């Protein structure tokens, strides 16, 4: 039973870590009159997501236990791809290779 409860807790925490920053926060900013596609709102979204993920990992000591450089490179690469995907998905006119050249 303890394994099931732990699994449910981890799944719920993962869902909350994704839904709160990427769904709830943009909706709140939109209701306050901000455009959810603006860089400020996206910066808040990503900062909140990283805080939700990295602060508990740092507090428990997990971040400091990762000593493999390849793991850190993969993490930074994946994070960069995710941020750029999010930005260009919301701002398709700013994609450099898709602009109409005159």
C-alpha positions as MATLAB code, in Angstrom:
seq = 'XXXXXXXXXXXXXXXXXXXXXXXXXXXXXXXXXXXXXXXXXXXXXXXXXXXXXXXXXXXXXXXXXXXXXXXXXXXXXXXXXXXXXXXXXXXXXXXXXXXXXX';
ca = [
       0.000    0.000    0.000;
       2.885    2.344    0.716;
       4.217    1.927   -2.822;
       0.836    2.818   -4.288;
       0.503    5.900   -2.084;
       4.012    7.030   -3.006;
       3.313    6.539   -6.690;
       0.046    8.477   -6.466;
       1.845   11.282   -4.598;
       4.610   11.481   -7.226;
       2.111   11.513  -10.115;
       0.016   14.214   -8.414;
       3.103   16.337   -7.732;
       4.242   15.967  -11.341;
       0.836   16.974  -12.681;
       0.730   19.975  -10.328;
       4.261   21.012  -11.350;
       3.144   21.141  -14.980;
      -0.447   22.379  -14.722;
       0.120   25.225  -12.256;
       2.854   27.076  -14.170;
       1.754   26.315  -17.719;
      -2.044   26.556  -17.351;
      -3.026   28.411  -14.194;
      -0.412   31.197  -14.225;
      -1.020   32.289  -17.860;
      -4.760   32.302  -17.174;
      -4.284   34.523  -14.126;
      -2.081   36.932  -16.080;
      -4.574   36.990  -18.943;
      -7.376   37.894  -16.549;
      -5.185   40.687  -15.182;
      -4.916   42.105  -18.691;
      -1.525   40.752  -19.769;
      -0.951   38.917  -23.037;
       0.023   35.349  -22.139;
       2.329   35.231  -25.145;
       4.510   38.083  -23.920;
       8.041   37.371  -22.796;
       7.314   38.589  -19.250;
       4.523   36.074  -18.707;
       6.514   33.235  -20.268;
       9.467   34.167  -18.046;
       7.270   33.969  -14.961;
       5.888   30.624  -16.147;
       9.323   29.100  -16.662;
      10.742   30.599  -13.457;
       7.857   29.147  -11.461;
       8.210   25.754  -13.151;
      11.946   25.631  -12.444;
      11.369   26.737   -8.853;
       8.767   24.014   -8.332;
      11.119   21.398   -9.755;
      14.569   22.531   -8.627;
      13.968   23.933   -5.124;
      12.787   20.616   -3.631;
      15.581   18.831   -5.480;
      18.136   21.221   -3.989;
      16.637   21.044   -0.486;
      16.730   17.252   -0.445;
      20.286   17.241   -1.792;
      19.470   15.511   -5.066;
      20.939   18.271   -7.255;
      24.254   18.087   -5.439;
      24.389   14.306   -5.768;
      24.404   14.475   -9.570;
      28.090   14.584  -10.460;
      28.019   13.271  -14.026;
      28.712   16.133  -16.433;
      26.797   14.407  -19.230;
      23.624   14.454  -17.113;
      23.941   18.209  -16.606;
      24.597   18.774  -20.315;
      21.507   16.743  -21.240;
      19.439   18.666  -18.666;
      20.532   22.065  -19.987;
      20.033   20.959  -23.596;
      16.539   19.591  -22.894;
      15.595   22.726  -20.966;
      16.825   24.962  -23.794;
      14.848   23.001  -26.375;
      11.702   23.146  -24.219;
      11.960   26.905  -23.653;
      12.629   27.651  -27.325;
       9.784   25.358  -28.391;
       7.412   27.127  -26.017;
       8.515   30.558  -27.255;
       8.321   29.793  -30.972;
       5.044   27.866  -30.586;
       3.426   30.957  -29.085;
       5.183   33.402  -31.448;
       5.239   31.760  -34.883;
       5.995   35.064  -36.622;
       9.369   35.227  -34.847;
      10.675   31.923  -36.146;
      13.842   32.949  -38.032;
      13.719   30.220  -40.693;
       9.991   30.672  -41.387;
       9.954   34.412  -42.018;
       9.087   35.625  -45.467;
      12.141   37.285  -46.956;
      11.562   40.268  -49.179;
];
